[in-house]
Amino acid sequence: MINCRCQSTAGISGSSVSTRHFRANPQTCPVCSYVGSSQRPSEPINPTAGQNHNETLGSFIEALRRQDAELSPDFLESHETAYDQAFRIFFNSRCHCARRSEVNEPEHTHSLQESVQYLQGSLPPLSTVFGEAGSYDPSSFLRQWKDFLASKPSQPLSFRKSQMHLLPPDEPELLLSRQWDIDSIWFGATGLQAIRPPNDFRLSFLPSLALNLSRDEVIQPHGLELAKTRHIKFGTFNTHSVRFSAFLFFPNAAPDSTSATRNALSLERQKDLYDHIIIPAAYEAVSDPCRQEIPRTYDMAYAKSRSFQEKPGNNRWKPDDVSRAVHLQYTIPAEDLPLFWNLVVEKANSFQLTTKSGELVSYFKDPRLLFQSHDLKNTFGKGTLSESLDSFEYSVLRAFDPAHLDVHSCWIDIGARDYVASVPPHDISGRGPFTVLWKSQCHSYLHEQLSKIAPRSHLNAVDFQRSLLRDIGDYQAKAKRTRASNPGHPHERKPGVIRAKAYSCHKELFSVMFSDYDLFGLGFLPLLALDEGMINDLSSATGNQGRHQAPNTTQVRRDALLKAWEANKRHLRATSDARALANYGIRKEMTFRLDVIVRMWHRGYFEPNQSPHVGHRSFKVSGASSGAGHDPFWVVSTKDINDLIFTQAARLVLPLDHLFQQASHSANISPPSLILAFYTAQLFCRLLTYALASKERFSYDNWIWLSQWTVQSRRIPHAKFLLERRGLGLDLSIQDSGMLWIPPSSLDWHSGHIALETLIQLYIPRNPFQRGLVSQMSVQRLSVSKVAIEISLRQLLQHARSEFENGRRHTADELVERIICLATEEVARAYHQHMLSKLQLYWGRLRKKVGHNVLPCLMRLQRSEEESAMQTGRIVTAQTIWEIYDEAWTAYIRTHPNSDTEDIPGDVPLWMGTRKYLPPDDSWSSSVFKRLFNRPKISSWYGLYFLELYQRVKRLWETIEDYAGPFDERFSRIIGNYIMVTFNSDPTKDVAIDRRPGAGYQRATFFRIQYWAPYFSPRECTTLTPWGSVNDHQHRNPCIPPTTMSRAINVTEFQNHSNSFMQLWTRLISHHNQLREAKIRERNRICKQAMECLVDLVGPQWSHEDDLAFIMPWKFRNSTAGDGQREDPFRLPILAKSTRFSTRPNQPTILLPSRHNAMALVSAIESLPQLDQTILRRAKWIREVLNNNGQQYDMRSHFEAKQREMDDVALPNSILRQFLARTEPPQREIQVFDTFDDI
């Protein structure tokens, strides 16, 4: 039942206000007659009845008439009719939906208080859980986890039962009161002249990018999409008690991909704006002495804003912390604003910017102004909407000249708060304070009613789940822009709901607006379940994949994360104080066009005697539904709801404290246990965020709520294939019991982590608000690169030690070979990823300098990164670097149209040679070891990930060092077989740049990076080998006499053949399509020469009866035994001018004759059309002879040790290793035979 009390305020003239009060007759009051009914038709608004003759309103009405001269008279009338319906329907205090919670509840339920008592029976006191670090031992409560997380009671949670405890029949009724308000203001201005004196303007210099409008707003002042239009905070000003921010928009500014945000001005554009437009305009418009404080140049303003850098940093602040930059503001007197703005527009229109292509563009032409103010609920909170509008008129509208406002580009957010104002008189039961919460089941009906207001416009509804509780939640709807309707546009003729929301004011207790109501929302908190070393490894490995941090980003450190965790707990500790109780209401808010509101206001619509539904409102809280509908809200005790929310938080904080504490004592915890703890912490942190907030359920949390879902396959987007993914399905538990309970089978309660059988099936999507650092893919790659590999190494080492101790030397030596190969490959892989990451960084800097839209991403570089990360990753060689630079130079030279040639210069890439290490001291493997790994710890790049991995493997080797000898002795002999190219480096930098003067000095830094790579010189090049000495020679080719000698070539011949082969390779592989279009004779010639070069390079060859009979790929002697330097087939290029070494190559071998390259060449030849049959037969013969049973040659192109060692993880008894070895999140591709449904 509703008790409606109405008041009427007479028309206001000037500042004189007279008020008369009356009590409405329920028989004649429209809102009482149709209380709660959203079906009541809207009556036409009388254009003259109760007309408001306020002078300020009159000026706005006059401005509207002038601005509507070209529009039809009924432009806004349809909007007025829709707004009348909105005020009657949306702000109604009753709901008529059929979903009545009291009907669906079982007979026996738990109230809020009973649920709290049930949970607290297995939890320590809240003050203990929320205490400071070290104040208690969370590990001592591990055995109670199942009790407070999974052992749900048989009675579900009931808000109805909790509310009924507050409504005993012998107690006074609870009354809710309503307060109307205006919360946000958006004014599109045509000039600063809109600000009336004496309101001065505070001009901003170098405002923080965080002040930009980053969200996609529905409203479009001046027809602009705010979040996608370049803009900057222009300044601030005050109108009576309201502070406005002014933003300057540039609709003609092209998107700037170098800016930190998609809508901000880069520092270069800010310099243009201030030096050429704002500062000159200010100095012309403002007279002395006011202008003497304004910086004369952008550089002066920049220096002042960074003045903190002029002092040394301290423990709290660092000298390079850009977030401390001062926001400079200077006063522009009100009387100077018209001239100042006219000069700004004039200079902005005349300024032209020269693009990198030489084109002149008017970047700042036709600037647009937007005035904005937020969080004004308490400023304009009044008993009736008419009173709120009167205050708005006095505090805001009077300060503006509507002649310089685009009144159609102005909006205000009107809201209403319903709350239990005070404990009823004579109430001695101690029921209060009270909290009002929206019923989640009523939101769908509210959305239906809103959609009927303007059926031709489309509304997107979002339901927000509150505190992991089924029966309470918040609601928001936004207009969806379509071709048929765009309610947020100033000149949209069709009426529509722009934005509406209904939320509980209780959320302010648990967090604050400035942190986006997101307590414990930092995405990196789960990393606290890892130790410091694993966090560093994850950060390094993520960086190695090309995801670089911004220059100002602080690296994630465990101590910083721990401080953030404790700060969040401090917030909970402070707010959980039982003395901090208050009344909390509910609020509804809707965005309205100011032009429509002004017209309705001017006609007297908001007078309570004309529209009682926007007047004084108070109504009783009813415990059940009636013919007039039911309450769409719950009223509960603030103490009870607070206790439940804090207790829910405590049952998640306690396990997280345990997981974070055990990681700090990681010496006793195995790496696999830490990985499992991380995933568990990721789950609990997300649940904790939901437990303390009202949040939308995003798709990246599907793994928590759903047991199974499908998405479209990106691999074949248009085919009928879906990807099926699995999750925990916790939403079923919430729907069943009214609150969160975790299924007992989902967790391993003894060890305190997600059950491995469950975790191995979970697909955890990447949270877009987190960097890739904590994505499932990144963690799984860490699991493989560190944890799984370390487990394999430890097991192999223990096995090898056991074999040594038991005298089985042969078996032990085989295990040692497996160990050294696995360790060396993974260290080499880490260095490759470091190299490729650095190249991405340098190319990214060049793209930023030249322009992201001018220089594209390097596809070969990206493909190399992907290939390196694969289980059987491809080894980076000089060929890889050459292909990257060939693509890079082709793209780069197009930015220099006056260049003489487009061909890549001979000194790009820039290969190094040695004058110091001459034969026999020119071993490539020895050189790699000395330059990269045998470094003193004082090197500035000593802490890189590949070096840390090398040191860790070296420590593990100590298990068998007494039997197998030093690790470095073996490692240094073979590392050159896997690291085939390196940066030139020294102790001060890991990437050396050529800074010598010369023709290449003017090139970009990317093209001046120096590299080392070897030339290939196997022993067999100069040794004649009889066919009879080849293993299994009779089976290979019985026709060749055993005495037949192999063909011998020397090093110089090999290098010459290699250079020719490189040119032919380019024709066949890089320019394959061009060769397909060439003449048949030319194609045959190229293919024949290429196969001849391949045969010469791939290994020794034997002839029989004047025909080639067999080819043997190069065989390397075991480089882990004996003096490895003399048998290294890879050597340093020599620059020495001594005649003794004049025949040695001074350039590396770019294209190595590996099986991968041999098969790629043959495949390319066979794919060409109309080749001579002799060439096709020869290609087929080469493929058969060089196939090598599908195995790599000794000259390797891919890693294979990890794949070999991980092959046994599929065994039934190795589920842990199977999980740790997985590099991709689990999902299953399914085929859909019927038509697709929306997913």
C-alpha positions, 0 to 999 in steps of 0.5 A: 500500500502506498501513502502518496503525499503531494505538494505544489510549488507556485510559479517562480519569478526571479528569486522570489518563491512562494509555496502552498501545500495541500493533501491530495484526495486519493479519489482525484489524485492521478498518481494515487488513482493509478498507483504503481500502474505503468499501463496508465496512458499519458495524457497530452501536456497542456501547453499553458496550464501552470506555465512557469514565467521564470526569466532564466527559463524564458531565455532558454526557451527563446534560445530554443526557438532561434535554434529550432528555426529550421526544424519542424514545430513538433520536433520535441513534442514526441519527446515530451510524451515519451518523457512523461511516460518515463517519469510515470513508469520508470520512477514508479515505486511498485512492480507488477511482474509475475515473479514473486519470490515469496511464491517460489521459496520453500517452507524452511529457509535461512534469514541473513542473520541465520546464514551469518551464524552458520558461516561464522561457526567455522570461521575465525572472527572477522577482526582476525581474518581482516587483521594485518599481515602476520597477526594470525596463521591462516594455514591453521584453518586449512581443514575448515575450508570445506566447512565454510566454502562447500558445506551448504545448509539444507535451507536456502537464503531468504530475503523475504524472511529477513524482511518479515523480521522487520515487519512484526504486526505489533510494530509501527510500519516502515515508511520510505521517503523519496528525494529527487536530484540531478546528478550529472550535467552535460552542456555542449557550448558554442563558445566560452561566452556561454559562461556569464561573468563573474565566473572566471575560467581556469585554463589547463596546461598538460592535464593528465590523460586519465581525465579524458572521457574513456568510456563509450558514452551514449550521448553525442554533444555536437553529434560527436562520439566522445570516446572516439574523438580527440580531445583534451581537458581545456579548463574548469570553472565554477557556477555558484556551488557547482564545478564544471570541467571544460573539454575541447574536442577536435572533430577533424583530428585523425586518430593518432596511434602513438597516443597513450589512449585512443582519444588523447592528444599526443605530446607532439599535438599538445605542443602544437595546440599550446604553442600555435593556438592557446598560448597566443590566443591567451596573450592577445586576449588577456591583458597585463598583469593577469597574463604574466603568470601564463607560460609563454611556450609549451616547453615552459609549461612542460618544465613546470609540470615536471618540476618534481624531477628537479629533486632526487627521488625518495623511497616513495616517489621516483624521479621519472614517475610521470604520474606526479606531473603537476596539472597547471591552471591559470585564470582567464577573467570572465570579461576576456572569455569572448575574445579568447574563444574567438581567437582560439577558433580563428587560430585553430582553423588557420593552423595546418599540420604537415603529415609525414607524407607531406600533406597539409591537414587542418588538425584542430579545425572547428573545435567543439566545447563540452562542459561537464559536472558529475556527482551532484546528487546531494547538491540538488537533492530535494523533496520534489523534482520541482524543488531540485530543478529550482535549485538547478536553475539558481545554481547552474542555468543562471550562470550560462548564456543560452545564446552560446549553448547548443541547447539540443546538445545538453543533457542532465541525469535526473534521479530519485532516492528512496530510503528509510528516513528514520526509525518510526516513532515509539520504535523500541525494538532496535530494528534499524538502521535499514538498507534497501536493495533492489529485487533482481527478479523485477529487473526484466519487467522494468526493462520491458516497460522501458522498452515500450516507451519508445518501441522503435529505439533499442535498449541494451539491458545489463543486470548486475549481480550483487555480492554473489547473492541471487535475490538482489542486484542492480540494473542498467540500460543504454540506448543502442545506436542503429540506423533507425534510431540514435537517441543520444544524438542532439538532432534525433527526431524519434524519442527514446530512452538514452540511459537508465539505471537502478542501483543500491546506494549500499555499494559506497560502503565497500569501495569508492567511486574513484576506484570504480567500486572495485575492491580487490579488483587488481588483476595481478593479486593472484600472482601473490600465490607465486614466489618472486622468482616465478613472477619474474620468470612470468614477466620475462617470458611474457615480454619475450613474446613481444608484449612489452610494458609501456616505458612508465609501467612499474614492473610487477613486484611481489612486495608491491602486490603484497602492499596492495593486498594489505591495503584492500584488507585495511579497507575491509577492516575499517568498514566492518566495524559494527559501529559504522552503520547507516541507512542506505537507500535505492536509487533510480536515474535516467538521462534526459535531454535538457531542451525537452526538460526545459519545455516541460518545465516552462509549461509547469509539468513538474509542479506537484499539483500538475504531476503528483508522481514527481512531487513528495513521495512516501510509501509503506513497506509491504510484506506481500503482493497485492492487487496493486503490485508488489515492492520491487525492493527488499528492506533489511537490517543494515547490520545483517546485510553487512555481516553477511557480505563481510563474512562472505568476504572473510571466507575468501580472504582466509584461503587467499592469505594461506595461499599467499603466505605459503608462496612466501615460504616457497623453499618448502613448496614445489613449483607445481604446487605454486602453479596450482595455488595460482589458479586457485587464487585467481578463482578466489580473487574474482569471487572476492571482487564479486562478493563486495560489489555489484558487477556485470557478468562478463564473458571472461568469467564464464569459467566461474559461472558456467559448466559449459559454453560454446564460442565461434571458432576463429580458425574457420569463422564461417564454417559450422564449427564451435569451440566447446569450453568447460567451467566450474558452473558455480551459478547453479549453486547460487541459483539453488541456495541463494548464495555462493557454495563451491561444489565439494568435488571442485577443490582438493580440500586436503592440499588447498587448491582446485582439484587437478581433475577439474582444473585440467578441463577449465578454459580460463579466458583472458581478462581484458583488464589484465595484461597477458601476464596473468592469462591462462596461456602465459601461465601455461607457457611458464608451466612448460618452460619452468615447472614441467621442464624442471620436473623432467630435469629433476627426474632425469637427474635423479634417474641418472644419479641412481644409474651412476651409483649402481654402476650402470654407466652406459644407461647413465650416459644416455640419460646425461645426453638427454639432460644436456640436450633438453637443458641446452635447447630450452636455454637457447629457446629463451635466448631466441625469444629474447632476441625476437622480443628486442627486434619487436621493440626496436621495430615498434620504436621505428613505427612510432617515429615514422607512423604506425599507419605507414610502417606495418607490423613485420609478419615474418617477425611475428611468425618467428615468435609464434614458431619459437614458442611451439613445443617443437620450436624453430631455431632462429638462424641467420636466415631468419634474421635475413628474412625479417630484414628483407621484409623490414627494408621493403616496408621502410624504403617505401617511406623514402620515395627519393631513395636510389634503390629498393634492394636491401643493401649488402650491409643489412643485416650488419654481420660481424667478423673477428680479427681476434679469434683465428683458427683453431680458436674460432669455434662458434659454440665456444664464442657463444658461450663466452659472449653470452654465458661466461659473463661477470655478474656486473653486466647490466643485462645479467638478470635476463631470463635466458641467463637466469634459466641457464643458472637454474639448470646449472644448479640442478646439474650439481646432482650428477656433477661428481659423475658427469663432470662440470655442466659448462664443459658439456654445455659450451660444446653444443650451445652453438648448435642451437643458438645460431645467431646472436646480437653483438653485445658487451658488458654494458648492453646486450644489443650493440648498435653500429655508431660509426660514421658512414653511409649507413649511419643515417639509417634507422637504429633497427638497421644498425643492429650488429649480429654474429652468425657462423659460417658452416665448415664441416670436417667432411668438406675436405675429407674424401670418404669411401662408400664402404665406410658409410654405415649400412651402405649396402642397404642404402645403395648396393650398386655403389662399389665400396671403394667409391670416394665421395666428392670433396669441396673446400670451405671457399667452394661451399661458401660460393655455392651457398651464396648462389643457392641463396639467390636461387632460394629467393627466386623459388621461395620468396618470389614464387608467384613471379617464377610461376609467371616466368617462361617455361625455359626460365623456370626449368633453368632455375629449378635445375640450378637450385637442385644442383646447389642443394646436392652440393651443399646438403652433404657428401655425394657419391657417383656411379657410372657418371651419375649421382647415386647417393647423398648423405646429409652432413654428420657431426661427430659427438661434440660432447666428448673430446676437444669440442673446439676442433670439431665444431662445424660452425666457425666465426667469420674472419676479417683478418687480412693475413694471407694465411686466412684469406680464404676463410669466409668473412660472412656467415652462411645465411641458408643452412642445408637443413632437412627443413630447407631441403624439403621446402625447396623440393616442395616449391619446385614440385608446385611449379607448373609445366616443368620438364619431366627430368626435373620432376624425376630428379626432385622426386629422387632427391626427396626420397634420398634426403627424407631421412625417415622424417627425422632432422639431420645433424644440422638441426632446424627445430627443437625436439628434446622438449617434445620427446620428454613430454611425450610420456605425459599422456600416461594415465598416472601422470595427470599433473605432468599432462596439465603442466605440459599443456601450452594451450587452454583446453577446448574441444571443436564441435561441428554444428549441423543445424543453423547457428544460434546466437552465442 
